[in-house]
């Protein structure tokens, strides 16, 4: 998988992680496509393909794709996941578990680097720098 397909797969896993796809996540997905210069038709075709697969196989494919990328692209991919997970004002605990498993357990990436890139992405998207990393719990 190339960067586009890998990021699309991560996006799909993330928006499905908590069992409910949020409109704000879908909107931010469209902004991600634009910011990354992805072809929207290819993005939609990839999403359609991922819908026919189980999440475990998508996860494995994404990890293979991530490991082929340079570190900066790995960090950018995880940062996009954080930005999208926070699109509704908080990060669901299932979304956080997925992100943490990938960046920390699988790739051993720096959280500081991810947060720095997340701020950069927010600045691109919103014209200002802010950071959300809160996790919603059902207490």
Order of alpha helices (4+ residues) and beta strands (2+ residues): alpha-alpha-alpha-alpha-alpha-beta-alpha-alpha-beta
